[in-house]
Amino acid sequence: MIKLYGAPVVNRILNDINDKLKYLTKNNLIPKLATIRLGENTDDVLYEKSIIKNFNNVGIKTDIYVLPINTKQNTLEKLIKKLNNDETIHGILIFNSLPKYIDESQIKKVIKEQKDVDSISYNNIAKLFIGKKPTFIPCTVAAVIELLDYYNIDVEGKKITIIGRSEIVGKPLSIMLLNKDATVTICHSKTINLIEECQKADILISSVGKANLITDKYINKDQVIIDIGINYVDGKVCGDVAFNSVKDKIKMITPVPGGIGAITTMILIKNTVFNAYNLNVNTKENVSNNFIN
Ligand code: NAP
């Protein structure tokens, strides 16, 4: 079994952005990401910490906005609009777990497409669905595509089963892979025979958030597994796949930690840097971004 580590993919992306980052830094145009979190959701807090650390490591600034969980729609929209118009901000990330009373569809309209570095806006998503080039694709989706590309794993004609249909991972990833000529099956909590749907896949991708969901019953010996899940068991991070159960019975797997998660944060860095470059230096050119043909 081969482990598909994220680190070399991260290094390749870092290499790709290096010239632009140096240029921006030299000209005192430091890229800056603004993040918005409502409340104290643990996953959001941990992701925020990782963003601050990783952005700091490459010399990119972050503005961290933490609002109370009962923040009004109007206040949140006002903040997003302010950041949309702030020329020193090159990307806006709104953490996933917004309270139920917030009208997310409205938020997706308010965030400016060009600063929407994790691709939640209608324009970005719509472009992906009709096979046009979006300004950005969701960072986790881009991370999976970068990993497949780095390890020369061709998807054309392959059977790919994705478990999870969230708007930020499962759905856009399925469209992206479909656009790349894979035969995609999407599973979810109501899927009748999950084991069978997983067993038949050449590539199995799990984005559920349940530790040990995927055991050796779900797999086949030629399978590539991409584990997107992030779970905490006894204080340790693990994915959706019961690693010890499958490790001797599959072809390749992304480890957790050390797989997709690290690449996702690096894609966020890349998007912020490219945006800073395009907004400050390259305004006349088409925005170059994380879209991978
Ligand atoms: P989400 O919105 O909670 O979606 C979870 C999906 O899993 C839903 O579609 C749900 O089905 C499905 N599901 C739940 N239980 C299931 C079961 N027993 N069998 C089959 N499907 C089941 O989650 P998400 O935002 O996509 O995130 C999923 C996981 O990925 C989390 O652990 C998250 O932390 C992680 N994540 C990692 C990264 C990274 O960079 N590595 C980035 C984003 C997310 P229904 O639709 O029917 O409810």
Residues whose N, C-alpha, C, O or C-beta is under 5 A from the ligand:
A	BS01	NAP	T140 G164 R165 S166 V169 G170 C187 H188 S189 K190 S207 V208 G209 I228 G229 I230 N231 I260 G261 T264
